Amino acid sequence: MILKASQRSGSAQLARHLLNTRDNEHVEIHELRGFVSGTLDGAFKEAHAVSKGTRCTQFLFSLSLSPPETENVPIAAFEKAIDEIEGRLGLNGQPRAIVFHEKEGRRHAHCVWSRIAVNEMKAINLPHFKFKLRGISRELFLEHGWHLPRGLLNTAERNPLNFTIAEWQQAKRIKQDPRVIKQIFLECWNRSDSQGAFANALKERGYVLAQGDRRGHVAVDWRGEVFAISKWVGVKAKDVRSRLAGPSSLPSVEEAKVAIADQYTDKLKGFISDEESGHSGATAILRRKRTEMAVVHRKARRALAERQRTRSIAENQKRAARLPTGLKALWFRVTGKYRAIREENERQYKACVVRDRQEREALTATQLSERQKLQNEIRKERQRHALRMAKLYRAIHGYKEMVSGREKQQASPRRRRRRPS
């Protein structure tokens, strides 16, 4: 599992994020341990109130556990991993909340601990927790026989497509998959060894290398959206300057926008708009399918929960009826039969709890499989859209080259042909 964690405050904001059903198709509060409140928001408010007796501001430790996309991981495996992490980090017995999210056919978990040790009224120190979590993550991949990501073999081989939230939000504003954008910049960067080569590589993909106001080297696309090179390539600004030299020879962002506006025709913009409209229509259908599927799945889970609740009540009543009352109960206690019946009832109750959990797990696995099939359709549509957009950008580059060549030809003096004598 990929493990990401942080020490933080903002209990109300974190509770809203964990209970967000807009971005997650299913949200389940699996466990609230060590809190008086029975709600997630109330539990985090308790942790905040306790922290007021200390100087600690980041009183929560938030952890996300994400298994590989293709793996169906049972809840017991998540619980085991959380218990192991709790022990390694020294958070044993601390109040905690476990929440499961399902999105795009995948299930992942969040666990949030209170860092405040009430007996000592001080925050538990978590030194080097990122390093420890990386080791635990590697162990979990090896334990379950999952393919080990290159990033866990060597930190220098981290997946370059792991973009930040800022990159994601910028990509969402311009209606393009951030993974595609980042891959474009990485490919151009990896095959370039100078500013000229990098500028030409970006030019082929529909971007203009320019001088930014604050960030040094930036790229501008045909919409006028500005991309900081160091941020999207994933290297330090000084490394960008080292390879590309100073940006003073490049056009400013405004000059780049003017040049783009002059060279990009309304026709090609129309093609791109048409493609985006078609993609929006296709994704709207897929989103509707996703919403309808989520509704059906939630209804099935509620129905199962109701059946299990009704059955549990009947089974509890049946077990309770086995226990005698009055003088008979006194006689059964003397002879030891009462204890035997009670122990048998407890054994049956635990078996029923395991059975109910297995039923919920089976239903969840079936629904995840259905959701993954739909997610494959969504992924194919994204890939198709990305391919069409790449072709359009290449067409834009070809037109720019044509215009550039024509202008050069018009600017150069015409040679007079010599007539034969």
Phi and psi in degrees as a GROMACS rama.xvg file:
@    title "Ramachandran Plot"
@    xaxis  label "Phi"
@    yaxis  label "Psi"
@TYPE xy
-82.2103  125.147  ILE-2
-113.344  124.68  LEU-3
-129.08  133.394  LYS-4
-145.367  161.464  ALA-5
-158.427  150.054  SER-6
-87.5465  133.976  GLN-7
-155.54  168.48  ARG-8
-113.587  -142.165  SER-9
62.0794  55.009  GLY-10
-63.124  -41.6492  SER-11
-65.1579  -42.7018  ALA-12
-63.9971  -40.8242  GLN-13
-65.6939  -40.6799  LEU-14
-61.6492  -43.018  ALA-15
-62.2391  -40.2651  ARG-16
-64.3051  -43.8591  HIS-17
-70.9684  -25.4489  LEU-18
-98.0705  11.2501  LEU-19
-69.9248  110.465  ASN-20
-97.1927  1.16552  THR-21
-78.1717  -43.0593  ARG-22
-94.4951  -15.344  ASP-23
-115.489  134.037  ASN-24
-75.0409  -31.0834  GLU-25
-139.093  134.529  HIS-26
-129.608  128.121  VAL-27
-132.555  121.728  GLU-28
-80.0348  106.416  ILE-29
-84.3363  -35.6756  HIS-30
-154.259  136.765  GLU-31
-127.075  106.389  LEU-32
-115.671  131.36  ARG-33
83.8243  8.60887  GLY-34
-112.981  150.75  PHE-35
-77.9821  -40.7301  VAL-36
-69.0668  149.574  SER-37
-100.07  7.13281  GLY-38
-117.132  155.519  THR-39
-66.954  -44.9121  LEU-40
-62.3853  -42.8046  ASP-41
-64.2263  -38.1021  GLY-42
-63.6874  -43.0415  ALA-43
-69.4246  -32.7308  PHE-44
-65.0225  -35.7057  LYS-45
-61.5881  -46.3597  GLU-46
-60.8233  -38.6635  ALA-47
-65.1823  -42.6125  HIS-48
-63.0851  -41.2915  ALA-49
-63.8002  -37.7224  VAL-50
-66.2065  -19.7065  SER-51
-64.6245  -19.7115  LYS-52
-82.9425  3.18619  GLY-53
-128.446  -179.093  THR-54
-94.7813  2.87452  ARG-55
-74.3696  131.93  CYS-56
-101.897  -35.7446  THR-57
-94.9608  78.8607  GLN-58
-88.1894  -4.09317  PHE-59
-113.487  148.285  LEU-60
-120.75  112.038  PHE-61
-106.249  130.302  SER-62
-129.866  136.224  LEU-63
-114.498  140.628  SER-64
-122.257  112.794  LEU-65
-119.26  109.936  SER-66
-76.979  170.115  PRO-67
-57.3677  150.133  PRO-68
-58.933  -36.0731  GLU-69
-90.1807  -1.73201  THR-70
-97.4064  137.502  GLU-71
-100.38  99.7586  ASN-72
-97.6333  124.915  VAL-73
-69.5328  160.264  PRO-74
-61.1717  -36.3575  ILE-75
-58.8659  -35.0268  ALA-76
-68.3847  -38.4731  ALA-77
-62.869  -45.4065  PHE-78
-61.3677  -42.1046  GLU-79
-62.7032  -43.0402  LYS-80
-65.0547  -40.9414  ALA-81
-64.2752  -42.6364  ILE-82
-62.8134  -39.3449  ASP-83
-65.0779  -43.4796  GLU-84
-64.782  -41.3987  ILE-85
-58.606  -43.2077  GLU-86
-68.4337  -41.3317  GLY-87
-66.7976  -34.088  ARG-88
-90.5712  -5.20231  LEU-89
80.6354  30.0962  GLY-90
-105.301  21.2854  LEU-91
-54.8043  128.825  ASN-92
76.172  -1.92943  GLY-93
-69.8064  146.479  GLN-94
-54.7791  136.718  PRO-95
-147.503  158.648  ARG-96
-130.228  136.347  ALA-97
-119.348  127.144  ILE-98
-128.169  134.699  VAL-99
-104.435  136.171  PHE-100
-118.033  143.282  HIS-101
-125.121  128.957  GLU-102
-154.087  132.44  LYS-103
55.0381  38.1048  GLU-104
77.0494  13.365  GLY-105
-124.109  147.929  ARG-106
-116.862  131.571  ARG-107
-136.629  168.617  HIS-108
-126.713  153.497  ALA-109
-124.637  135.878  HIS-110
-128.688  130.157  CYS-111
-124.184  124.211  VAL-112
-107.395  151.783  TRP-113
-84.1098  131.28  SER-114
-85.6266  -8.08168  ARG-115
-85.0479  117.52  ILE-116
-81.875  108.309  ALA-117
-63.5055  -38.4667  VAL-118
-61.7264  -34.0373  ASN-119
-105.372  -10.8462  GLU-120
50.8142  54.1541  MET-121
-150.939  159.507  LYS-122
-79.0965  140.49  ALA-123
-74.6456  126.194  ILE-124
-76.0172  138.252  ASN-125
-124.059  70.5198  LEU-126
-70.3233  138.157  PRO-127
55.3883  36.2805  HIS-128
-67.3241  -29.8682  PHE-129
-66.5906  -40.8075  LYS-130
-64.7358  -42.0944  PHE-131
-65.2111  -41.9594  LYS-132
-65.3673  -34.5028  LEU-133
-63.6305  -40.6795  ARG-134
-65.6385  -42.3389  GLY-135
-64.3846  -40.113  ILE-136
-59.5972  -44.3244  SER-137
-61.8028  -41.1887  ARG-138
-63.4234  -39.7458  GLU-139
-65.3524  -40.2387  LEU-140
-62.6889  -43.0282  PHE-141
-70.1918  -39.1026  LEU-142
-62.2129  -41.5268  GLU-143
-89.173  -2.82177  HIS-144
72.7191  25.7133  GLY-145
-83.6344  156.601  TRP-146
-66.3392  124.336  HIS-147
-77.7723  121.675  LEU-148
-60.7572  149.118  PRO-149
-61.5936  -31.1014  ARG-150
-63.4985  -24.7927  GLY-151
-86.9378  -14.0394  LEU-152
-81.7874  -37.0314  LEU-153
-155.803  126.378  ASN-154
-61.221  -25.1131  THR-155
-72.5279  -14.5394  ALA-156
-102.715  27.3175  GLU-157
-59.5241  142.202  ARG-158
-56.2681  116.727  ASN-159
-69.4027  -11.3202  PRO-160
-89.6611  5.01351  LEU-161
-81.5663  90.9125  ASN-162
-90.5633  163.801  PHE-163
-85.9671  170.034  THR-164
-65.1385  -33.5929  ILE-165
-64.5847  -41.4786  ALA-166
-64.8321  -40.4797  GLU-167
-62.8565  -45.1591  TRP-168
-64.6305  -39.0316  GLN-169
-65.1734  -41.6893  GLN-170
-65.709  -36.7688  ALA-171
-65.2239  -34.3491  LYS-172
-63.5341  -33.3853  ARG-173
-102.032  13.4198  ILE-174
59.1988  43.0416  LYS-175
-137.129  145.387  GLN-176
-64.1896  122.543  ASP-177
-62.5461  -26.8714  PRO-178
-65.3874  -36.2302  ARG-179
-68.2733  -44.7663  VAL-180
-59.8353  -47.231  ILE-181
-65.5438  -38.4141  LYS-182
-63.7571  -38.3024  GLN-183
-59.7524  -49.331  ILE-184
-65.1354  -38.3318  PHE-185
-66.6362  -42.3245  LEU-186
-63.0868  -43.8513  GLU-187
-63.3569  -40.6878  CYS-188
-66.8626  -43.7986  TRP-189
-69.087  -25.6957  ASN-190
-101.94  12.9627  ARG-191
-121.017  142.787  SER-192
-124.205  7.11729  ASP-193
-153.614  170.624  SER-194
-64.6885  -41.7134  GLN-195
-62.7227  -44.656  GLY-196
-64.7509  -39.9158  ALA-197
-68.1877  -40.5032  PHE-198
-62.6631  -41.3898  ALA-199
-67.2643  -39.8611  ASN-200
-62.684  -42.6487  ALA-201
-66.1401  -36.8669  LEU-202
-61.4444  -36.8356  LYS-203
-65.2631  -24.7667  GLU-204
-100.674  8.80223  ARG-205
91.5821  20.4317  GLY-206
-121.097  152.326  TYR-207
-116.563  126.424  VAL-208
-76.7714  130.966  LEU-209
-142.238  173.272  ALA-210
-96.8459  118.229  GLN-211
-81.469  164.034  GLY-212
-68.8147  -41.2564  ASP-213
-122.764  -31.2012  ARG-214
-94.4139  6.33598  ARG-215
80.0545  -109.082  GLY-216
-86.4565  129.053  HIS-217
-135.645  167.618  VAL-218
-123.834  144.085  ALA-219
-121.03  130.569  VAL-220
-96.8777  -178.567  ASP-221
-68.2737  -17.585  TRP-222
-82.1578  -11.1312  ARG-223
91.4656  6.45929  GLY-224
-73.0564  135.642  GLU-225
-104.765  133.314  VAL-226
-121.373  124.312  PHE-227
-74.6504  123.205  ALA-228
-60.9203  -48.4015  ILE-229
-60.4909  -36.2116  SER-230
-71.2146  -45.5183  LYS-231
-81.9244  -23.3579  TRP-232
-84.4867  -26.914  VAL-233
87.0219  30.2372  GLY-234
-126.153  166.819  VAL-235
-73.596  153.9  LYS-236
-60.9558  -35.9671  ALA-237
-66.8268  -31.3736  LYS-238
-70.3845  -33.8776  ASP-239
-65.6292  -45.6998  VAL-240
-63.9495  -34.6833  ARG-241
-64.5275  -39.0748  SER-242
-84.4488  -39.1072  ARG-243
-99.0644  -3.33913  LEU-244
64.8672  -169.044  ALA-245
-71.5943  149.784  GLY-246
-86.2381  6.7057  PRO-247
-62.6198  -27.0552  SER-248
-81.6011  -6.25018  SER-249
-90.7238  156.453  LEU-250
-68.4141  153.905  PRO-251
-71.1965  169.897  SER-252
-60.2204  -42.0882  VAL-253
-65.5736  -41.5307  GLU-254
-63.3739  -39.5887  GLU-255
-63.9194  -40.604  ALA-256
-64.2215  -39.9993  LYS-257
-64.1178  -43.2987  VAL-258
-63.7724  -41.4499  ALA-259
-64.2059  -44.1519  ILE-260
-61.0455  -34.0396  ALA-261
-72.9301  -34.7778  ASP-262
-93.9395  -29.3137  GLN-263
-85.4081  123.958  TYR-264
-85.6916  157.912  THR-265
-63.4751  -27.241  ASP-266
-64.2624  -48.099  LYS-267
-69.3579  -34.9481  LEU-268
-62.0654  -38.3724  LYS-269
-63.9736  -40.4256  GLY-270
-59.333  -45.3434  PHE-271
-66.2924  -41.0692  ILE-272
-62.3626  -40.3339  SER-273
-62.2434  -42.1814  ASP-274
-64.3352  -41.7366  GLU-275
-66.4155  -36.3553  GLU-276
-65.62  -43.16  SER-277
-63.3069  -40.4626  GLY-278
-65.4048  -38.9719  HIS-279
-63.8852  -39.9213  SER-280
-64.612  -43.3468  GLY-281
-65.6645  -42.504  ALA-282
-69.4723  -29.7982  THR-283
-63.3866  -40.649  ALA-284
-63.8444  -43.813  ILE-285
-66.8209  -36.6773  LEU-286
-65.2144  -37.8561  ARG-287
-64.4882  -42.1037  ARG-288
-60.6097  -41.4295  LYS-289
-63.8068  -42.9248  ARG-290
-64.7171  -45.0621  THR-291
-63.0588  -39.6767  GLU-292
-64.9568  -41.5708  MET-293
-61.3577  -39.3996  ALA-294
-64.0318  -45.438  VAL-295
-62.3717  -43.2644  VAL-296
-64.8949  -41.5092  HIS-297
-64.2189  -39.9561  ARG-298
-62.6118  -41.9678  LYS-299
-64.0635  -38.6292  ALA-300
-69.1663  -40.0762  ARG-301
-64.399  -40.1228  ARG-302
-63.3856  -42.5471  ALA-303
-63.5025  -43.2867  LEU-304
-61.3586  -39.3447  ALA-305
-68.0937  -41.3871  GLU-306
-62.3281  -43.7979  ARG-307
-65.9029  -37.0179  GLN-308
-65.761  -44.4729  ARG-309
-63.0021  -44.6175  THR-310
-63.847  -39.4156  ARG-311
-63.6113  -40.8723  SER-312
-61.9839  -45.3483  ILE-313
-63.2146  -41.7898  ALA-314
-67.4434  -38.6761  GLU-315
-63.9601  -40.0401  ASN-316
-64.9294  -39.729  GLN-317
-64.6925  -41.367  LYS-318
-68.3  -38.3731  ARG-319
-65.2004  -33.4029  ALA-320
-67.6321  -21.1616  ALA-321
-71.358  -23.1465  ARG-322
-83.6261  122.313  LEU-323
-72.2022  165.059  PRO-324
-127.566  169.223  THR-325
66.7897  -143.732  GLY-326
-64.4402  -32.2471  LEU-327
-63.1288  -39.5011  LYS-328
-63.1472  -40.1355  ALA-329
-62.664  -42.9927  LEU-330
-63.7088  -41.4993  TRP-331
-64.3783  -33.9456  PHE-332
-69.2994  -39.3948  ARG-333
-64.838  -41.7208  VAL-334
-82.7808  -10.8589  THR-335
89.9362  -2.47922  GLY-336
-69.1486  -32.9572  LYS-337
-60.9406  -44.2372  TYR-338
-65.0987  -39.1642  ARG-339
-63.7835  -42.5782  ALA-340
-64.8116  -42.5439  ILE-341
-63.1632  -41.4321  ARG-342
-65.4471  -37.9042  GLU-343
-65.9111  -40.0168  GLU-344
-61.5192  -42.2604  ASN-345
-64.021  -40.8942  GLU-346
-62.5366  -44.891  ARG-347
-65.22  -37.7869  GLN-348
-62.0354  -45.1715  TYR-349
-63.1076  -38.2341  LYS-350
-64.6744  -38.2785  ALA-351
-66.0409  -38.1015  CYS-352
-62.7267  -43.6681  VAL-353
-63.7668  -43.2187  VAL-354
-59.8988  -46.2161  ARG-355
-62.6727  -39.7016  ASP-356
-66.1322  -40.2496  ARG-357
-63.2234  -37.9262  GLN-358
-64.1178  -42.6974  GLU-359
-65.1258  -40.3691  ARG-360
-63.4918  -41.1934  GLU-361
-63.941  -43.2273  ALA-362
-64.3087  -42.7519  LEU-363
-62.3502  -42.113  THR-364
-62.5024  -42.0672  ALA-365
-62.9947  -44.1895  THR-366
-68.1661  -38.4486  GLN-367
-62.0033  -38.5505  LEU-368
-62.9722  -43.4695  SER-369
-63.1839  -41.7068  GLU-370
-67.6704  -34.5594  ARG-371
-66.1591  -34.6242  GLN-372
-63.4669  -43.5218  LYS-373
-65.2039  -37.7453  LEU-374
-63.7141  -32.346  GLN-375
-63.3957  -38.4727  ASN-376
-63.8139  -43.3554  GLU-377
-61.9739  -41.9113  ILE-378
-64.8217  -39.9639  ARG-379
-64.5993  -39.41  LYS-380
-64.8728  -39.6957  GLU-381
-63.2601  -42.4053  ARG-382
-65.2364  -41.2942  GLN-383
-61.9227  -44.1746  ARG-384
-63.3253  -44.2946  HIS-385
-61.0697  -39.2874  ALA-386
-65.5658  -44.5156  LEU-387
-63.3371  -41.3333  ARG-388
-64.7666  -38.3416  MET-389
-63.0852  -40.3647  ALA-390
-64.4521  -40.8186  LYS-391
-65.6619  -39.0304  LEU-392
-65.2163  -37.0315  TYR-393
-65.2839  -35.9354  ARG-394
-65.6916  -39.1255  ALA-395
-61.2546  -42.4007  ILE-396
-62.2601  -42.4158  HIS-397
-62.0865  -39.6546  GLY-398
-66.1573  -41.1283  TYR-399
-61.7194  -40.4328  LYS-400
-64.8571  -38.455  GLU-401
-64.4847  -45.5421  MET-402
-64.3232  -42.5926  VAL-403
-61.2799  -43.1013  SER-404
-65.5686  -37.3255  GLY-405
-66.7384  -41.3832  ARG-406
-64.2282  -39.647  GLU-407
-63.8288  -38.9303  LYS-408
-67.2549  -39.5149  GLN-409
-70.022  -31.8278  GLN-410
-76.0648  -27.9992  ALA-411
-78.1647  143.038  SER-412
-66.4949  138.674  PRO-413
-77.95  136.854  ARG-414
-86.5457  133.429  ARG-415
-79.7108  133.753  ARG-416
-76.2634  137.38  ARG-417
-81.5682  126.385  ARG-418
-78.0964  140.426  ARG-419
-66.7215  136.756  PRO-420
